[in-house]
């Protein structure tokens, strides 16, 4: 089971489909953040700007968790939210 549950993540105005799309978009952003950190760390190591190992140069959130799990946690913590389009009058 994944924690938090879908009912804990959804609100009255958000259905499951919208939640899945939002988490997928957030997971893509998490993956992009990881790629940026990895490229920056590789450049630092190649240019001998640091003697730290690669794992120490990448944030723990990106290094230790899967992108989808990180995205779910960000929604649960309130760092990301689903923004629904408003209806035109």
C-alpha positions as CSV (number, residue, x, y, z in Angstrom):
1,X,0.0,0.0,0.0
2,X,1.1,3.5,-0.7
3,X,0.8,6.0,2.0
4,X,-0.9,8.5,2.1
5,X,-4.1,7.0,0.6
6,X,-5.9,8.5,-2.3
7,X,-8.7,9.7,-0.1
8,X,-6.2,11.6,2.0
9,X,-4.9,13.3,-1.2
10,X,-8.1,14.1,-2.9
11,X,-10.4,16.9,-2.0
12,X,-14.1,17.4,-2.8
13,X,-13.3,19.3,-6.0
14,X,-10.5,17.0,-7.2
15,X,-11.3,13.6,-8.8
16,X,-8.8,10.8,-9.0
17,X,-8.1,11.4,-12.7
18,X,-7.0,15.0,-12.1
19,X,-4.9,13.8,-9.1
20,X,-3.1,11.2,-11.2
21,X,-2.3,13.8,-14.0
22,X,-1.1,16.3,-11.4
23,X,1.2,13.7,-9.7
24,X,2.6,12.6,-13.0
25,X,3.4,16.2,-13.9
26,X,5.0,16.8,-10.5
27,X,7.0,13.5,-10.8
28,X,8.3,14.7,-14.2
29,X,9.5,17.9,-12.5
30,X,11.2,15.9,-9.8
31,X,13.0,13.9,-12.5
32,X,14.1,17.1,-14.2
33,X,15.4,18.4,-10.9
34,X,17.4,15.2,-10.4
35,X,18.9,15.4,-13.9
36,X,20.0,19.1,-13.3
37,X,21.6,18.1,-9.9
38,X,23.3,15.1,-11.5
39,X,24.7,17.2,-14.4
40,X,26.0,19.9,-12.0
41,X,27.6,17.2,-9.8
42,X,29.2,15.5,-12.8
43,X,30.6,18.9,-14.0
44,X,32.0,19.6,-10.5
45,X,33.7,16.2,-10.3
46,X,35.1,16.5,-13.9
47,X,36.5,19.9,-13.2
48,X,37.9,18.7,-9.9
49,X,36.0,21.5,-8.0
50,X,35.2,19.0,-5.2
51,X,36.4,15.8,-3.8
52,X,33.0,14.7,-2.5
53,X,31.4,11.6,-4.0
54,X,28.5,11.9,-6.5
55,X,25.9,10.8,-4.0
56,X,26.9,13.6,-1.5
57,X,26.2,16.2,-4.2
58,X,22.6,15.2,-4.9
59,X,19.9,16.0,-2.5
60,X,18.6,13.1,-0.4
61,X,15.0,13.6,-1.6
62,X,16.1,13.0,-5.2
63,X,18.7,10.4,-4.5
64,X,16.8,8.0,-2.2
65,X,13.1,8.2,-3.3
66,X,11.3,7.3,-6.6
67,X,10.0,10.4,-8.4
68,X,6.3,9.3,-8.0
69,X,6.7,8.8,-4.3
70,X,8.4,12.2,-3.9
71,X,5.6,13.8,-5.9
72,X,2.9,12.2,-3.7
73,X,4.7,13.4,-0.6
74,X,4.9,16.9,-2.0
75,X,1.1,16.9,-2.6
76,X,0.5,15.5,0.9
77,X,2.7,18.1,2.5
78,X,1.0,20.9,0.6
79,X,4.1,21.9,-1.3
80,X,2.2,21.3,-4.5
81,X,-1.5,21.5,-5.2
82,X,-3.9,20.9,-8.1
83,X,-5.1,24.1,-9.7
84,X,-8.3,23.7,-11.5
85,X,-9.3,25.9,-14.4
86,X,-12.1,28.3,-13.6
87,X,-15.3,28.2,-15.6
88,X,-15.9,31.2,-17.9
89,X,-19.1,33.0,-17.2
